[in-house]
Amino acid sequence: MASVLIAAWVALLPVQFDVGTFGLPFRLAPSDVLLLAYLALRLPRLRHVPRAWSGWLMALPVVMGLGMLVIYVRTGQLGQYAYLQKGFGLLLLMAAFCCLVDHLDRWYRIRRLLRVLVVSVVLNAIVSIAAFVPAAVGAAAPPLLNEPYPGVRLTGLLIDPNAFGGIVALALLAVLVAGRSVLSRGWYRIAAPVLAISLVLTFSRSAWIGFVCGLLVLIAFRPVAVGGTARRLAVRAVAAVPLLGVVLVAVVADPLQMIERPDQVQARVDIIGDAVADFVTSPLFGIGIGGYQARHGLIVHNTILWFLTELGLIGLVVLLGLIWSVGSRLLAAHRLAPVPERPVVLALLAAHASMVGLSMGIEAFYQRHWWLIIAMASAAWALCPARPRPTERTQPLAVPVG
């Protein structure tokens, strides 16, 4: 039962609904219900895996609590954005990490959850494309799908095209690297073209940047293996290009305008300028969680800048430490893992790099699929054998005398 709940949690990651709380926008993820059910079921027997945890991860609640204290001292109040979206949201993500690490005690379970994620994203992408085309030519748009941009941008059931593009890029990288390790032949053949088309139709420049970051990591890390994988998928990718061209020309009114969006570029530049100016006023502790939104009426669409502005240099160090620790553990796990599992570890490394790239254009830290990758990376590292100490490797064997 617990395995079913955690697999269902992963399968529902591309789904959330826009609801209102106290007159403010709030997005509800049905996967969280399954997470709480898993936690209730496994709580008495939840495994604690010390190797999966890092000091950077455990420092996150402290940093967030400090950010809430700063905004309360500054303004005398703690808004919903701070205590619900960031405070309670972080508790849910930490709970997800605990549950995933508890579940992922075998390599085959990591492969299985990666398969569930990829298949779920592919299915969501197929349905979203099927809804996108008729809506783009003026037909009635199905409810919920591609909201709030039906016929304009692909958002699936994630509401935000950047978030949907991020999870699509992540799944596409997993297919390119570890497709044959986690997918059946049928799914392997259709996954890459469907995900590539979906990634383009999100018109998410942040997701495109994230995908390129993941691809560059792969090329730098294993150019021969990545090149071979790319060649095997080249025919399917090229076959998808004419269809994509037809969709862009016949369905999308002005593809170049959608890609450029100069008004959004200028808005992001303004956000960066305001964020840096706010950071200068309180560089060490930041202006507090929700401080930027209270001053400017919107959030910082950049994870690094958000941490820097609202949590200060202390928060930024913790974030960068966490990102580096996950990446370094995956690099080490790739050397220490059994040979058949190394493509999966490499796929996790590419996915992690992709999410870091995505975070340059949106606030991606609270994306559940990034935390899935972080938990899978930590579980993979915990499954690897501990390296012997240098003294153990070099100590000569005792030779009996006499």
Buried (B, 14 or more C-beta within 10 A) or exposed (E): EBEEBBBBBBBBBBBBBEEEEEEEEBEEBBBBBBBBBBBEBBEEEBEEBEBBBBEBBEBBEEBBEBBBBBBBEEBEEBBBBBBBBBBEBBEBBBBBBBBBBBBBEEBEBBBBBBBBBBBBBBBBBBBBBEBBBBBBEEEEBBEBBBBEBBBBBBBBBBBBBBBBBBBBBBBBBBBBBBBEBBBEEEBBEBBBBBBBBBBBBBBBBBBBBBBBBBBEBBEEBBEEBBEEBBEBBEEBBEEBEEEBEEBBEEBBEEBEEBEEBEEEEEEBEEBBEBBEEBBEEBEEBBBBBBBBBBEBEEBBBBBBBBBBBBBBBBBBBBBEBBBEBBBEBBBBBBEBBEEEBBBBBBBBBBBBBBBBBBBBBBBBBBBBBBBBBBBBBBBBBBBBEEEEEEEEEEEEEEEEEE
